[in-house]
C-alpha cells in the first residue's frame, strides 16, 4: 500500500489560515440586519398607565368649564407639562369670548334616510336610541368635593380666553406642518375624564414622544389644545381667523423660522374611551323590558367595552377639502391596521361638532372619536356624555385601552406623514 505523503508545514499553515478566516468571511457575507422601523419604535413608547395618569391628572381640575379658574389652572398645568416634555415654542393664542354663548349652526345640513330620523353632520340615526343632553344642574353631582370644585360658573359678558399649543419643528421642511389637536374644556359637573380629558391626554402623550431626544421629523407638527369647544368651537375658530393668512411666511425674513407653517392636514381628537355599543332594552328582575311612563322601552348601555369596539375616523363629505380629507382618513385607517394592538378603525364621512370643522374647507381635516358623532353619540351611545358621571372611576382598562389604540393610530399616521426618524 502506497503511504500518503506527509503535508508540508507550509501547507498546514495555509490550511489553518483558511479555516480561521472562513467564519469571518461567512459573517461578512450575511445580510445586514434591517434597520428598526422608526414608527414601531415611537408607537412602542405609548404606555397604558402613562396615558391613564395624564387623564387622571386632568380630572383634578373638575370639568374645566371655559372662563373659570379651574379652566385657567388646567391651561397652566398643560403648558407646564408641554415645556417639561421639551416641546419647543409653547405659545398661547388669545381671543375674546362673550357669555352667554350663541352656538354656531351646523356647517352641513342634517341627514336622515329610510333607516331613521336625521342625525347631525348628514347622518341617519339607526336602531335603538337613548336620551342625550347636557347636565346644567350641579346638584346632580353627588360628590360634594367635586360639586364644590365645579361651583364657579362662567362669568357673563366678554372676557379673554386662551388656547395653548407647542410645535415640533421639522428639520428639512419647517415651513409645513400637520396640526394634532383636542379640546381641553368640558361641561356637565363631572371630571370631563372622557370629554375631553381622553383626547387632551392623547395629544399630550404624542407631544411627549415626538419631543424626545433623537426624534427628528422632516415636517413640523403643532400640538394644540383648544378652549371653548363646548360653546361652539370658538377656540379653534379664533385660531383659524387669526392664523390662516400667516401660513408659510418666513419671519424674520431669512431666519428660516415660520411662526405659522403651511397647514397640510388637521387631525382632531374628541372622546376616545367609550364604545360599548348600541343601547339595549333594560330588563326587570323577571327579564321583561322596563317601560317608561309613556309605555315606551327604556334603554341602557352594556356595562363592558365591546370586543368589536373601534376607533372612528371621520371626514366631512360636504366640505371643500373632502377629497383630501378622505385620503387623510384612509391613511390613518392603514396606520391603524399596521400599528394598533387591540382595536381596529373605521372610516366615516359625517364629521361634525368638533374643532376640525373650522378648518375643513381650508385644509384636509379629520376627527378621531370613540363613536361616530352624529349617528352614534347623537343616538345616546355614551351615557356619560356631558353628565356628572363623566368620572375617571367610571372607565375600565378596556375603555382606556381604546383611547391608547387611538393614540397608536394617530402617532403612526402622523409619523409617516412628517417623515419621522429615530436616532440610535
Number of C-alpha atoms within 10 A of each C-alpha: 3 4 5 6 6 6 8 8 9 9 10 10 11 10 12 12 11 11 11 10 11 12 11 10 11 9 10 10 9 8 7 8 6 6 6 10 10 18 21 15 12 21 21 12 14 20 14 15 13 14 20 21 12 19 25 19 16 25 22 17 23 27 32 31 26 25 24 16 17 21 23 18 14 21 24 12 15 22 21 12 16 23 17 12 17 18 24 17 15 18 14 16 16 15 16 12 21 14 14 12 14 9 11 11 9 14 17 17 14 16 18 17 13 9 10 13 14 20 23 23 25 23 26 23 22 18 12 16 20 20 13 17 13 13 17 13 11 17 12 15 19 12 12 11 11 20 18 13 19 24 14 13 11 14 13 12 10 12 12 10 21 24 21 21 25 22 25 24 25 20 14 13 15 23 22 22 27 25 20 26 26 32 29 32 28 28 25 27 30 32 31 33 32 30 30 30 31 31 29 29 31 31 23 27 23 21 28 19 19 24 21 14 10 10 16 22 23 19 23 27 27 25 25 26 31 26 28 25 23 23 20 18 21 23 28 26 20 22 18 14 12 12 14 16 11 14 16 18 16 17 13 10 9 7 8 13 16 20 18 21 26 20 21 19 25 24 28 26 30 27 24 32 32 28 27 21 20 21 21 18 19 16 15 10 7 6 8 10 16 15 15 10 7 6 8 10 17 19 21 20 19 16 10 14 21 14 12 11 21 23 26 23 30 28 32 28 19 18 20 14 18 20 15 17 27 22 15 23 27 19 18 28 22 17 22 26 14 14 20 23 14 15 19 21 23 17 18 19 20 25 30 23 22 21 31 28 25 21 23 25 16 17 21 27 32 33 29 32 27 28 27 26 27 22 23 23 23 23 22 22 29 27 18 22 26 24 25 26 20 27 20 21 10 11 17 14 13 18 21 23 23 27 30 29 27 30 29 27 30 27 30 25 23 23 24 17 19 20 17 20 19 17 8 6
